[in-house]
Amino acid sequence: MALKSSKMSVYSTILSHKQQSAKLLAILIDPDKEQAYRPLLSELNHADLVLVGGSTGGNIEPCIAALRAHTDAPLVIFPGNVAQFSPNADALLFLTLLNARTADMLIDPHVQMAMPILQSGIESIPMGYILIDGGRKSSVEKVSHCTPIPQDEVDRIVATAVAGQLLGKQLIYLEAGSGAKARVSTDIIRAVRAQLQVPLIVGGGICTLDAMLQAFDAGADIVVIGNHFEQHPDEMGDFIRIKREHYGE
């Protein structure tokens, strides 16, 4: 079952894939990097899911329009700030940075965008986002001033994920940061998966086929890759093909 062929909501289809143990590969497009994502457009029609967003920048409408012209895969906003919103996407990840410690990251952006999102009618998916130490200071850390959780604090990561689920988050995202030197370990993924009922997303530093497969095997329902494909657009087709060979469409 391909996401793009379904008439169900994006989240309902993600749940359907999870129930069938079918994995999803999400391609992350940074709307501020037009020169980087343009070479990816020809392959995006084969993607399961396209996330649109970045840690900086604002207007994403030109990017959404370009993507619409090249793919019928679901376009889901993965906002880095309140300006990254478009009613022309298929869904929005209504993101809470679970290890944030200030109101301007925990609730203020949600309040600013609540009415525009409601009035747009866009599908909004509550998601708990956990920033994990990836061995370098990520854009998310710079913008949010959030301290990432060290990878050896597995119990704390698991408890944070479970807290997000208990707060009603419908997705949990373990993120090591764009271009991370150390991706989220398989031990962390397995430990979180063992305690979590909602779909689990993993991203950051995944730049080889083996790394993608290991994340899936450890329990990720969705793997997100962005930075690697910006640098190696010719490899995206291989990742999509291998994912389908192992886990279906």
C-alpha positions in Angstrom: 0.0 0.0 0.0 1.6 3.2 -1.1 0.8 6.4 0.8 0.2 8.4 -2.3 -2.5 5.9 -3.6 -4.6 6.2 -0.4 -7.5 8.5 0.1 -7.3 8.1 3.9 -5.7 10.9 6.0 -2.0 10.9 6.2 -2.0 9.7 9.8 -4.5 7.0 9.1 -2.3 5.6 6.4 0.8 5.8 8.6 -1.1 3.7 11.1 -2.2 1.3 8.5 1.4 0.8 7.4 2.5 0.3 11.0 -0.2 -2.4 11.5 1.1 -4.2 8.4 4.8 -3.8 9.5 5.3 -1.8 6.3 8.0 0.8 6.8 8.0 4.3 5.3 11.0 6.4 4.0 10.4 10.1 4.3 12.4 12.6 2.2 13.0 15.9 4.0 13.1 18.9 1.8 14.6 22.2 3.2 12.6 25.0 1.4 15.6 27.4 1.8 17.9 25.2 -0.2 16.4 25.4 -3.7 19.6 24.5 -5.4 19.9 21.4 -3.3 16.3 20.1 -3.6 15.8 20.8 -7.4 17.9 17.8 -8.4 15.7 15.6 -6.2 12.4 16.4 -7.9 12.6 13.8 -10.6 12.8 11.0 -8.0 10.3 12.3 -5.5 7.3 10.7 -7.2 8.6 7.4 -5.9 8.8 8.6 -2.3 6.5 7.4 0.5 6.3 10.8 2.2 7.8 14.2 1.6 8.5 16.4 4.6 8.9 20.1 4.0 10.7 22.4 6.5 13.9 23.7 8.0 15.3 25.2 11.1 15.4 28.7 9.5 13.5 30.5 6.8 9.9 31.4 6.3 7.7 31.3 3.2 7.5 27.7 1.9 4.9 28.3 -0.8 7.3 28.3 -3.7 8.7 25.0 -2.5 5.3 23.4 -2.0 4.3 24.5 -5.6 7.5 23.0 -7.1 6.9 19.7 -5.2 3.3 19.6 -6.3 4.4 19.8 -9.9 6.7 16.7 -9.6 5.0 14.3 -7.1 1.7 13.1 -5.8 3.3 11.8 -2.6 1.8 13.4 0.5 3.5 16.7 1.4 3.7 17.2 5.1 5.0 20.4 6.8 7.7 19.8 9.3 7.9 23.3 10.7 11.1 24.9 12.0 9.2 28.0 13.0 5.7 29.5 12.9 6.3 31.1 9.5 6.7 27.6 7.9 3.0 27.0 7.2 0.9 26.5 4.1 -2.7 25.3 3.8 -1.7 23.8 0.4 0.2 20.9 2.1 -1.5 17.7 2.8 -0.8 17.7 6.6 1.2 19.5 9.3 3.3 17.9 12.0 2.2 20.0 15.1 5.5 19.6 16.8 6.4 19.9 20.4 10.1 19.8 21.3 9.8 17.6 24.3 13.1 18.4 25.9 12.7 22.2 25.5 12.8 24.1 28.7 11.3 27.5 27.7 7.8 28.6 26.9 8.8 30.1 23.6 9.6 26.5 22.4 7.0 24.6 24.5 3.7 26.4 23.8 4.1 30.0 22.4 4.6 28.9 18.7 1.5 26.7 19.0 -0.6 29.5 20.3 0.5 31.8 17.5 -0.5 29.3 14.8 -3.5 27.6 16.4 -6.2 29.7 14.7 -4.6 29.8 11.2 -4.2 26.0 11.3 -7.7 25.4 12.5 -9.2 27.8 9.9 -7.2 26.2 7.1 -8.7 22.8 7.7 -5.3 21.1 7.1 -4.7 17.7 8.8 -2.7 18.4 12.0 -0.8 15.6 13.5 0.5 16.1 17.1 4.1 15.0 17.3 6.6 14.8 20.1 10.1 15.7 19.0 13.1 14.6 21.0 16.5 16.1 20.2 19.3 13.6 20.9 23.0 14.3 20.9 24.4 13.6 17.4 28.0 14.6 18.1 27.7 18.1 16.7 25.6 21.2 17.4 22.6 20.9 15.1 20.5 23.8 13.6 17.6 22.8 15.9 19.9 23.2 19.0 21.1 26.6 17.8 17.6 27.9 17.1 15.8 26.4 20.1 18.7 26.6 22.7 17.6 23.1 23.7 20.1 20.8 25.2 20.1 17.4 23.4 19.8 14.3 25.5 23.1 12.3 25.6 22.8 8.9 23.8 23.9 7.0 26.9 20.8 8.3 28.9 18.6 5.7 27.3 16.1 5.5 30.3 15.6 9.3 30.1 15.0 9.1 26.3 12.5 6.3 26.8 10.7 8.2 29.6 10.6 11.4 27.5 9.0 9.4 24.6 6.5 7.8 26.8 5.6 11.2 28.4 4.9 12.5 24.9 2.7 9.6 24.2 0.8 10.1 27.5 0.4 13.7 26.6 -1.5 12.6 23.5 1.2 12.9 20.8 0.3 10.7 17.9 3.9 10.4 16.6 7.3 10.4 18.4 10.4 11.6 16.5 13.9 10.7 17.7 16.2 13.3 16.0 20.0 13.4 16.1 20.1 16.6 14.0 20.8 17.3 10.4 24.2 16.0 9.3 24.7 14.3 12.7 28.1 12.6 13.2 26.3 9.9 15.4 22.9 8.8 14.4 20.3 7.6 17.0 21.6 4.3 18.2 19.7 1.0 17.5 19.7 0.4 21.3 17.8 3.6 21.8 15.4 2.8 19.0 14.7 -0.6 20.4 14.2 0.6 23.9 11.8 3.3 22.9 9.9 1.0 20.5 9.4 -1.5 23.3 7.5 1.0 25.4 5.7 3.0 22.7 2.4 2.3 21.0 2.3 5.2 18.5 4.4 5.3 15.3 8.1 6.0 15.8 10.1 8.3 13.5 13.9 8.4 13.4 16.2 10.9 11.6 19.5 12.6 11.6 22.8 11.2 10.3 21.4 8.4 8.3 23.5 8.3 5.2 24.0 4.7 4.2 21.6 1.9 3.2 22.8 -0.2 6.1 22.0 2.6 8.6 18.5 3.0 7.2 17.8 -0.8 7.4 19.3 -1.0 10.9 16.9 1.8 12.1 13.9 0.0 10.5 15.0 -3.3 12.0 15.4 -1.8 15.4 11.8 -0.5 15.4 11.5 2.8 13.4 8.3 3.0 11.5 9.5 6.0 9.5 13.1 6.9 8.7 13.7 10.5 7.6 16.7 11.4 5.3 17.3 14.9 4.1 20.9 16.2 4.3 22.4 13.2 2.7 20.2 13.4 -0.4 21.0 17.1 -0.7 24.6 16.1 -1.1 24.0 12.9 -3.1 20.8 13.3 -5.0 21.7 10.4 -7.3 21.5 7.9 -4.3 17.8 8.6 -3.4 16.5 6.1 -6.0 18.6 3.3 -4.5 17.4 4.0 -0.9 13.8 4.0 -2.1 14.3 0.7 -4.0 16.1 -1.1 -1.2 13.4 0.0 1.3 10.7 -1.4 -0.9 12.5 -4.6 -1.4 12.8 -5.2 2.3 9.6 -3.6 3.6 7.2 -3.2 0.7 5.6 -0.1 -0.7 
